[in-house]
Amino acid sequence: MVIVGGALAAPFYLNYLRSSSEQLNAAQKAFLSVSVYAADLAPWLLPARDNPVWHSITRSLYSRSSAGNRVESTLFFGFVPPILALGSLLLRPRHCPNSLRFWQTLAILGFLLSFGPVLRVLQQPVTDWMLYRLFMLLPGTYAFRAPARAGLTHMDIDHRPSADL
């Protein structure tokens, strides 16, 4: 699967690496702002500051730290999905299908990559080494400057067929 996927992606990836010097310079300058577009741990665990139900609690927590980028700091998708995700990891059935392991791995990788190169909690650095630093070593990744968007991959996972089809 990896070989077939790599062979299909190679022409696009090689073409991307042969970009003009102006495009490369613009992408590398944009990459310097990667920390602005990285996720903070708090927005994964807390509702947004302007949430209609929780705003009285979360607004005061978020006001103690800098706002960061608004889009990348709105990551909370409820309390139930993280509890179910942890349950699927901790209470793994004996006959765990390989597809479940694949989606669990994808969700964990997306979550970890979303923090960018530095883990922050309420904009305060906790550790300055995260998995994203390995991602940064790949050629061409300097054009991907929004690590928080990697965390959205597991929010879109749905095993049911679409009713629109």
C-alpha positions as CSV (number, residue, x, y, z in Angstrom):
1,M,0.0,0.0,0.0
2,V,2.8,2.4,0.8
3,I,4.6,1.7,-2.4
4,V,1.5,2.2,-4.5
5,G,0.6,5.4,-2.6
6,G,4.2,6.7,-3.0
7,A,4.2,5.9,-6.7
8,L,0.9,7.7,-7.2
9,A,2.1,10.8,-5.2
10,A,5.6,10.9,-6.6
11,P,4.9,12.9,-9.8
12,F,3.1,15.6,-7.8
13,Y,5.6,15.7,-5.0
14,L,8.6,15.9,-7.5
15,N,6.8,18.7,-9.4
16,Y,6.3,20.5,-6.1
17,L,10.0,20.3,-5.2
18,R,10.8,21.9,-8.6
19,S,8.9,25.1,-7.8
20,S,10.3,28.4,-8.7
21,S,12.7,30.1,-6.3
22,E,10.1,32.9,-5.6
23,Q,7.6,30.2,-4.6
24,L,10.2,28.5,-2.4
25,N,11.2,31.7,-0.7
26,A,7.6,32.6,0.0
27,A,6.8,29.2,1.4
28,Q,10.0,29.2,3.6
29,K,9.0,32.7,4.9
30,A,5.5,31.4,5.7
31,F,7.0,28.4,7.5
32,L,8.7,30.8,10.0
33,S,5.2,31.5,11.3
34,V,4.4,27.8,12.1
35,S,4.1,28.5,15.8
36,V,1.3,31.0,15.2
37,Y,-0.7,28.2,13.5
38,A,0.1,25.4,15.9
39,A,-2.5,24.0,18.3
40,D,-2.4,24.6,22.0
41,L,-3.4,21.8,24.3
42,A,-6.1,23.8,26.1
43,P,-8.4,24.4,23.1
44,W,-8.5,20.6,22.6
45,L,-9.8,20.1,26.1
46,L,-11.8,23.3,26.7
47,P,-14.7,24.9,24.7
48,A,-13.9,28.1,22.8
49,R,-13.9,31.4,24.6
50,D,-17.1,32.5,22.9
51,N,-19.0,29.2,23.4
52,P,-22.6,30.1,24.4
53,V,-22.8,27.5,27.2
54,W,-19.3,27.6,28.7
55,H,-18.1,31.1,27.9
56,S,-18.3,32.3,31.5
57,I,-15.6,29.7,32.5
58,T,-13.5,29.5,29.4
59,R,-13.3,33.2,28.6
60,S,-11.4,33.9,31.9
61,L,-9.0,31.0,31.2
62,Y,-8.3,32.1,27.7
63,S,-8.0,35.8,28.7
64,R,-4.9,34.9,30.8
65,S,-3.0,33.8,27.7
66,S,-2.5,35.5,24.4
67,A,-5.3,34.8,21.9
68,G,-3.2,33.0,19.3
69,N,-4.8,32.3,15.9
70,R,-8.6,32.1,16.3
71,V,-9.1,29.3,13.8
72,E,-6.3,27.1,15.2
73,S,-7.5,27.7,18.7
74,T,-11.0,26.4,18.1
75,L,-10.4,22.7,18.3
76,F,-12.8,21.5,21.0
77,F,-15.4,19.0,19.7
78,G,-17.0,17.9,22.9
79,F,-16.3,15.7,25.9
80,V,-17.8,12.5,24.6
81,P,-15.5,11.8,21.6
82,P,-12.2,12.0,23.6
83,I,-13.7,9.8,26.3
84,L,-14.8,7.2,23.7
85,A,-11.4,7.5,21.9
86,L,-9.5,6.8,25.2
87,G,-11.9,3.9,25.9
88,S,-11.2,2.4,22.5
89,L,-7.5,2.5,23.4
90,L,-7.8,1.3,27.0
91,L,-10.6,-1.2,26.6
92,R,-9.5,-2.8,23.4
93,P,-11.5,-5.9,22.5
94,R,-9.7,-9.2,22.0
95,H,-10.5,-9.3,18.3
96,C,-9.7,-5.7,17.5
97,P,-10.0,-5.2,13.7
98,N,-6.9,-3.8,11.9
99,S,-9.1,-1.0,10.5
100,L,-9.7,0.2,14.1
101,R,-6.0,0.2,14.8
102,F,-5.4,2.2,11.6
103,W,-7.9,4.9,12.6
104,Q,-6.6,5.0,16.2
105,T,-3.0,5.6,14.8
106,L,-4.2,8.2,12.4
107,A,-6.1,10.1,15.1
108,I,-3.1,10.0,17.5
109,L,-0.6,11.1,14.8
110,G,-2.9,13.9,13.7
111,F,-3.4,15.0,17.3
112,L,0.4,15.0,18.0
113,L,1.2,16.8,14.8
114,S,-1.3,19.5,15.5
115,F,0.9,20.9,18.3
116,G,3.6,21.8,15.9
117,P,7.3,21.8,17.1
118,V,6.5,23.0,20.6
119,L,3.8,21.8,23.1
120,R,2.0,24.8,24.6
121,V,-0.7,25.0,27.3
122,L,-2.5,28.3,27.3
123,Q,0.3,29.6,25.1
124,Q,2.9,28.7,27.7
125,P,5.6,26.3,26.4
126,V,5.7,22.9,28.2
127,T,8.2,21.0,26.0
128,D,10.1,22.2,23.0
129,W,10.3,18.9,21.2
130,M,7.2,17.3,19.5
131,L,6.7,14.9,16.7
132,Y,6.3,17.8,14.2
133,R,10.1,18.3,14.3
134,L,10.5,15.0,12.5
135,F,7.9,16.0,10.0
136,M,9.9,19.2,9.4
137,L,12.8,17.1,8.2
138,L,10.9,15.9,5.2
139,P,11.7,17.8,2.0
140,G,9.0,20.2,1.0
141,T,7.2,20.3,4.3
142,Y,8.3,23.9,4.8
143,A,5.2,24.9,2.8
144,F,2.9,23.3,5.4
145,R,2.7,26.0,8.0
146,A,-0.5,25.2,9.8
147,P,0.1,22.2,12.1
148,A,-3.2,22.6,14.0
149,R,-5.1,21.6,10.8
150,A,-3.4,18.1,11.0
151,G,-5.6,17.5,14.1
152,L,-8.7,17.8,12.1
153,T,-8.1,14.6,10.3
154,H,-9.6,12.5,13.0
155,M,-12.7,14.7,13.3
156,D,-13.7,13.8,9.7
157,I,-13.4,10.1,10.2
158,D,-16.8,8.4,9.6
159,H,-17.3,4.8,8.9
160,R,-20.9,5.1,7.8
161,P,-21.8,5.5,4.1
162,S,-23.0,8.9,3.2
163,A,-26.7,9.4,2.7
164,D,-26.0,11.8,-0.1
165,L,-24.5,9.1,-2.3
